[in-house]
Each structure stands twice: as C-alpha cells, then as structure tokens.
Amino acid sequence: MDEPDVLGELIDQLTGLKVQRQYHEKQAEKLGADQVLLEEEIIRMMSDLHLEKAAHGGTSVAPKNHTYAHVEDWAKLYDFIQSMQYWHLLEKRVSVTGYRELLELGREVPGVVPFVKTKLSVTKSAR
C-alpha cells in the first residue's frame, strides 16, 4: 500500500473516532445532567428528612457544602489581592484568547514565551 492510501485510511479512522467521540460526549453530557438532577433530589429529600447521611445497596451518600467565590467587583478584588499580596487567590493561567490578541497587535507580554502546538484541523465533507 502506498502512502496516499495509508493516509486516506488514517483519515477515515480519524473521522470514525471523531464521530464516536461526539456521540459519547453527548451521551456523557446527558448522563451528567441526569446525575445532577438525581443528586439534587437526594439532597432535597435528605434535607426534608433531616438526614446527614444515608446508605443503600452498599452506597452511602452525604451532602457536603463547598464554598466558592462569586466576584461582584473585579476591580476591588484585584486591588485587595495586590495590596495584600494574596496572589494565591488567582489561578495561574493566562487567557489564551487575550494572549493571542496581544500577540496579533505586536505586543510583548513580560514573563511569557509563546508556545505553538500544532493541531490537525478536521472537516467532514458532505458526500
């Protein structure tokens, strides 16, 4: 088999995998949504029954509270972080779109080096 034939087969395999992955991702999204609904119902029922823990069929469940930050004023938050030097409040990730925008404008971002990752663009044509 020559290289164009091998390449064609690889592209066909890639197309098949992408289709399967999209299907399974949609299934996973639906399962995730169903799971959230069930969890909410269990939490509601346990609250109504004043239960801190429940078990059935070898599985135990217990509602746990987790606190998250909801920022209402980013300027105030950034001022606080800077004045207190609480940099640990920020996640260490640069916005990809913002960084690309600055690069396109010819701006340098101190402390950052561009990293180029080559990805394969795949478009399924209608047959």
N, C-alpha and C positions, 0 to 999 in steps of 0.2 A: 504494500500500500504506500503511495507517495504522500508527501507532506500535506498537500491541499486536502486529500481525502481524510487524513488523520485530523487535520484542523477542523474540517467540516463535522466529523464525528464528535470532536470535543465540544464544538459549539452546540450541536444537538443535545449532548449530555448536559451542558450548562443550562440550556433552555428548559430541559426537563426538570432539572434540580430547582431552578427558579420558580417554575410553576408549582412544584410540590411544596416548596418552602412558603410561597404565598398562600397556598391552601392551608397549610398547617399553622401559619401565623394568624390567619383569620379564625381558625378553629381555636387557637390558644387565646385570642382576644375574647372570643365568646365564652370560653371556659373561665377566663379571668373575671369577666363581668358577672357570670353566674356565681362564681365563688364569692365575689364581693357582696352580692345580694344575700347569699346564704349566711355569710359572716355577720352582716348587719342584722338579719333576722334572729340569729342565735344570740347576738349581743343584746338585742331588744328584749327577747324572751327571758334571758338570764337576768337582766335588769328588773323586769317586771316581777320575777320570782325571787329577787334579792339573792341571787347566787353569784359567788365569786369564782366558782369552778364547777365544771360538770364533766361527766365521762360517760361514754357509751361504746361498747364493742371494742375496747382496747384503746380508744382515742379519748384524750382529755382536752378540754378547752378552758381557757381563762382569759377574759378580756383584760387587756393591758393598755394603759394610757401612755401616749407618746406626745411630747410637746414639740411643736415646730415653730419656726419664726415666720410670721406674715408681716412683711415690711410695708408700712404705710407711708413712710417718708425716707426715701433713699438718701437724700442729702444729709438729713440728721444722722442717719445710721453711719454714713461714711465719715462725717465729722467726728462722731463718737469713736469709731474704730481708729481713726488717725490720732485723735487727741490722747486716747488711752493706749495706743499701740497694740490693740487687740486684733491683730491681723489673722489670728486663728479663727475668727468669725467668718472669714471668707474662704470659699473653696478655691483651690489653686488650679484654675482652668481659665484659659483665655478664650474669649468668644471667637470662634472660627470665622464667622461672617464679618465681625468687626475688624479682626486682624487682616483678613483678605481685602477689605475695603481700604484700610490704611496702606497696604502694600500697593494696591492699584493706584492710589493717589501719590505714590512715590515716597511715602512717609516711612521713616525707620522707627521701630519700636525698641527702645533700650532694653537690654537684657533678654531679648527674644531673637532666636535664629529660625528662619523659615525651614520647614521640613516638608519635602514633597513626597507624597505617597502616590504611586501610580495605581489606579483602579481601572477595571475594564468596564466600559460603557456597553450595556447590552440592551438592544431594542428589538422587540419581536415584531416582525413584519406580518401583515395580513396576507395569507396565501389564497 
